Amino acid sequence: MSRVLFLGSKRVGLRCLEAMLDAIPGAVTAAITLDDRDDVRTVHEEFLQLSDRRSVPMHVVSRRTEVPPLVQRYAPDLCVVVGWYWLIPPAMIESVPMGFVGIHFSLLPLYRGSSPLVWALINGELETGVSLFSLVQDVDAGDIWGQRRIAIAPDEYVGTVLGRLEEEAVSLLAERLPGMLSGDVKPKPQNHALATFCAVRRREDGLIDWQWPADRIARFVRAQSRPYPGAFTYAGTEKVTIWRAHPGPGHGGAPGTIVSPDGIASVVCGDEKLLVIEEAQRGTRTARLDAVLEDSTRRLGEAGAPNA
C-alpha cells in the first residue's frame, strides 16, 4: 500500500486530512502540523483530537529544521500539503517518489503566489477556483491534478468565498487522491504563458486610499474582511477598521469626508461617490461608523498615518 504523509494547518488543512483518512484508509501514515497557537485561525487542539480519534501519529513543529527528519523517518510515497507556510526545499521534494502536492486557491496558472483569493476580490474577478497541483522549485508552477471552478458574486465577502473554496478543496482532494495513488489519474502541465502572479500582502497593505473610486474601495473592504485583518483607515491618530461597506450614490466633497445622508454614515471617495459604511471598528468597539467616530475628526485618512 502507498504511504502518504500530510503537512498542514488551519481549518481547511484539518478538513482535508480527515477527508484523506476516509478516502484512502490506512494510507496516511502520519501528519505534521505547525505550532500556530498564536494565530487566531488556529485549530491546533482539533488536530490533536483528530490524531487521537483516528489513531494517526501527529507531529507538531515550530521550526523548519524539524520537518526533513520526519519526512525521512516516514519515507512516504506522496506528501500532501494544505495550509502550510514554509517553502518545501527542492531536495525534500525529490526525496519523495511522487513528490509533494498542494492546494492553491486559484485557477492556476492564474494568480500564482501569495493571497490569491484576496487579490482576486480586489481585482473584481467574477470567478475563481481550487487547484490541486504538484510542488516544484518555481512557485505554484507544477502540474495540475485537478481543479474546481466557482463564481464570485459582485457583493460577496472573502469569508463566504473562502468557505465555498474550502468545501471544493476537501471534495477535490478526496475525489482525486485514490486515483493518483493507483496511477489512474494523471496530471496535466500548466500553460506557463498564461501565468499571472500576486504579491505577498502585509497588514499595512490594508490601508484605504480615499482617492480611489467607491467601487474599488468596496472591493478592497470585501477582500480583506473577516477572517482577515480588515481594510482600515485613520481618524486622527486612531485606526478604524471597516468590515462591511458598499458603494453609494454621487456626493460632492473632498475624499475622506464623512457625511450622513439619510442618517447613515458614509465617506466621500475619489470619484465623488460615497462608500456607505455598514460596520466599522475602533479598537474593540464595533458599530456604525458615525457611532465609532463620535468625538473624532470628521475627515478620514489625513492625520496620524499617510495613505499609500
C-alpha positions in Angstrom: 0.0 0.0 0.0 1.2 3.5 -0.8 2.3 5.7 2.1 1.0 9.3 2.4 2.3 12.0 4.8 0.2 15.0 5.5 1.6 18.5 6.2 -0.9 21.3 7.1 -2.7 23.5 9.5 -5.8 25.7 9.8 -9.4 24.6 9.3 -9.0 23.7 5.6 -6.0 21.5 6.5 -7.9 19.8 9.2 -10.8 19.1 7.0 -8.6 17.8 4.1 -6.7 15.5 6.5 -10.0 14.0 7.7 -11.2 13.6 4.1 -7.9 11.8 3.2 -8.3 9.4 6.1 -11.8 8.4 4.7 -10.7 8.4 1.0 -7.6 6.3 1.4 -8.0 4.2 4.6 -4.7 3.0 6.1 -2.5 5.0 3.6 -1.9 8.1 5.8 1.0 7.1 8.0 1.4 10.4 9.9 0.6 14.1 9.9 2.7 17.1 10.6 1.2 20.4 11.8 2.5 23.8 12.8 2.5 25.2 16.3 0.3 28.1 15.3 -1.5 28.7 18.6 -0.7 32.4 18.4 -2.8 32.7 15.2 -6.5 33.5 15.6 -7.3 30.9 12.9 -5.6 28.1 14.7 -7.3 24.7 15.2 -4.3 23.2 17.0 -6.4 21.3 19.6 -8.7 19.9 16.9 -5.6 18.4 15.1 -4.6 16.7 18.3 -8.1 15.4 18.9 -8.3 14.1 15.3 -5.0 12.3 15.9 -6.4 10.6 19.0 -9.7 9.8 17.4 -8.3 8.3 14.2 -5.1 6.9 15.6 -2.8 8.9 13.3 0.6 10.0 14.6 0.6 13.8 14.8 3.9 15.8 15.0 3.7 19.5 16.0 6.7 21.5 14.7 7.8 25.1 15.3 10.9 25.2 13.2 11.6 24.3 9.5 14.5 22.1 10.5 12.2 19.7 12.3 10.5 18.7 9.0 13.1 16.9 6.9 13.9 14.3 9.6 10.2 13.4 9.8 9.8 13.1 6.1 12.9 10.8 6.1 11.5 8.8 9.0 8.2 8.0 7.4 9.6 7.6 3.8 6.3 8.5 2.2 5.4 7.8 -1.5 3.4 11.1 -1.6 3.2 14.2 0.7 0.0 16.3 0.7 0.4 19.9 1.8 -2.6 22.1 2.8 -2.3 25.3 4.9 1.5 25.2 5.1 3.5 28.4 5.4 7.1 27.2 4.7 8.6 26.6 1.3 9.4 22.9 0.6 13.1 22.7 -0.5 13.7 21.0 -3.9 15.8 18.3 -2.3 13.0 17.3 0.0 10.5 17.2 -2.9 12.9 15.0 -4.9 13.3 12.6 -2.0 9.6 11.5 -2.2 8.8 9.3 -5.1 5.5 11.0 -6.1 6.7 14.3 -4.7 4.5 16.9 -2.9 1.1 18.0 -3.9 -0.8 21.0 -2.5 -4.0 23.1 -2.7 -4.0 26.6 -4.2 -7.0 28.9 -4.1 -6.9 30.0 -7.7 -7.3 28.5 -11.2 -3.7 28.0 -11.9 -1.7 29.3 -13.8 -3.7 32.4 -12.8 -2.8 34.1 -9.5 0.3 32.2 -8.6 1.8 33.4 -5.4 0.5 34.7 -2.0 -3.1 35.6 -1.0 -4.6 34.7 -4.4 -8.2 34.9 -3.2 -7.7 38.4 -1.6 -6.1 39.7 -4.9 -8.9 38.1 -7.0 -11.6 40.0 -5.0 -9.6 43.3 -5.0 -9.3 43.0 -8.8 -13.0 42.3 -9.2 -12.8 38.8 -10.6 -16.1 37.1 -11.3 -14.8 33.6 -10.8 -12.0 31.7 -9.0 -11.4 28.1 -8.0 -9.2 25.5 -6.4 -6.2 23.8 -7.9 -4.6 20.5 -6.8 -1.1 20.7 -8.1 2.5 19.3 -7.7 5.0 21.4 -5.9 8.1 22.3 -7.9 11.0 24.7 -7.5 9.1 27.6 -9.1 6.2 28.9 -7.1 2.8 27.3 -8.0 4.2 26.1 -11.4 3.8 22.4 -11.1 1.4 20.1 -13.0 -2.3 20.2 -12.2 -4.0 17.1 -10.8 -7.5 18.6 -10.8 -9.4 21.9 -10.5 -12.8 23.2 -9.3 -14.3 26.5 -10.5 -16.7 28.7 -8.6 -18.4 32.1 -9.4 -17.9 35.2 -7.2 -21.0 37.3 -6.7 -20.4 41.1 -7.1 -21.2 41.8 -3.4 -19.6 38.6 -1.9 -17.2 38.9 1.0 -14.0 37.0 1.3 -15.1 34.8 4.2 -18.1 33.5 2.2 -15.9 32.7 -0.8 -13.3 31.1 1.3 -15.8 28.8 2.9 -17.0 27.6 -0.5 -13.4 27.1 -1.7 -12.7 25.1 1.3 -15.6 22.8 0.5 -14.3 22.4 -3.0 -10.8 21.7 -1.8 -11.9 18.9 0.5 -14.1 17.3 -2.2 -11.4 17.6 -4.9 -8.7 16.0 -2.8 -10.9 13.1 -1.7 -12.0 12.6 -5.3 -8.6 12.6 -6.9 -6.3 11.1 -4.3 -7.2 7.4 -4.7 -6.7 7.6 -8.5 -3.4 9.5 -8.0 -2.1 6.7 -5.8 -3.3 3.9 -8.2 -2.0 5.7 -11.3 -5.4 6.1 -12.8 -5.3 9.9 -12.5 -2.6 11.7 -14.4 -1.6 15.4 -14.1 -1.6 18.0 -16.8 1.1 20.6 -17.3 0.3 24.3 -16.8 0.4 26.7 -19.7 3.1 29.0 -18.3 2.4 31.6 -20.9 -0.9 32.3 -19.2 0.6 32.7 -15.7 -0.2 35.7 -13.6 1.3 36.5 -10.2 0.3 38.1 -6.9 2.5 39.6 -4.2 2.7 38.9 -0.5 0.3 41.0 1.5 1.1 42.6 4.8 -1.2 44.0 7.4 -0.2 47.6 6.4 -1.4 46.9 2.8 -5.0 47.1 4.1 -4.7 50.9 4.3 -7.6 52.6 2.3 -6.8 55.4 -0.1 -9.9 57.6 -0.2 -8.7 59.0 -3.6 -9.8 55.6 -5.1 -13.2 55.2 -6.7 -16.0 53.9 -4.4 -16.3 50.6 -6.3 -12.6 49.9 -5.8 -12.7 50.7 -2.1 -15.8 48.5 -1.6 -13.9 45.6 -3.3 -10.9 46.3 -1.1 -13.1 46.1 2.0 -14.8 42.8 0.9 -11.5 41.2 0.0 -9.9 41.8 3.5 -12.9 41.4 5.8 -13.2 38.5 8.3 -11.3 36.2 8.8 -8.6 38.5 7.6 -7.4 41.6 9.5 -9.6 44.0 7.5 -9.2 47.2 5.4 -8.6 50.2 7.6 -8.2 54.0 7.7 -7.4 56.6 10.4 -9.5 59.1 12.2 -6.8 61.4 13.5 -4.3 59.1 15.1 -6.9 56.3 15.7 -7.1 53.3 13.5 -10.6 52.4 12.2 -11.2 49.0 10.6 -14.0 48.9 8.1 -15.6 45.4 8.0 -18.6 45.9 5.8 -19.4 48.6 3.2 -21.0 49.1 -0.2 -20.8 51.8 -2.9 -23.4 54.6 -2.7 -24.6 57.5 -4.9 -22.7 60.5 -6.0 -21.9 63.2 -3.5 -19.6 66.2 -3.6 -16.8 66.8 -1.1 -13.2 66.1 -0.5 -12.1 62.4 -0.5 -12.3 61.0 3.1 -15.0 63.4 4.2 -17.7 61.7 6.4 -21.3 62.6 5.6 -24.6 61.1 6.8 -27.2 61.2 4.1 -30.4 59.5 5.4 -28.7 59.2 8.8 -26.2 56.5 7.6 -22.5 57.3 7.9 -20.7 57.3 4.5 -17.4 58.5 3.2 -16.7 60.5 0.1 -14.4 58.7 -2.4 -12.1 59.9 -5.1 -14.8 59.7 -7.8 -17.2 61.8 -5.7 -19.3 58.8 -4.9 -20.0 57.5 -1.4 -18.9 54.4 0.4 -21.7 53.5 2.7 -20.4 52.0 5.9 -22.3 49.1 7.4 -19.9 48.0 10.1 -16.7 49.6 11.4 -14.4 49.2 14.4 -12.2 51.4 16.5 -10.2 49.3 19.0 -12.6 46.7 20.3 -15.8 48.8 19.6 -17.8 47.7 16.6 -20.8 49.7 15.4 -22.0 52.0 12.6 -19.2 54.4 11.5 -21.0 57.5 13.0 -21.0 55.9 16.4 -17.5 54.6 16.1 -16.2 58.1 15.2 -18.0 60.2 17.8 -15.7 62.8 19.2 -13.2 62.1 16.4 -12.3 64.0 13.3 -15.0 64.2 10.5 -12.3 63.5 7.9 -10.6 60.2 7.4 -7.1 59.4 6.2 -5.4 62.7 6.8 -3.8 62.7 10.2 -2.0 60.0 12.0 -0.9 57.9 9.1 -0.2 58.5 5.4 -2.3 56.9 2.7 -0.4 54.5 0.4 
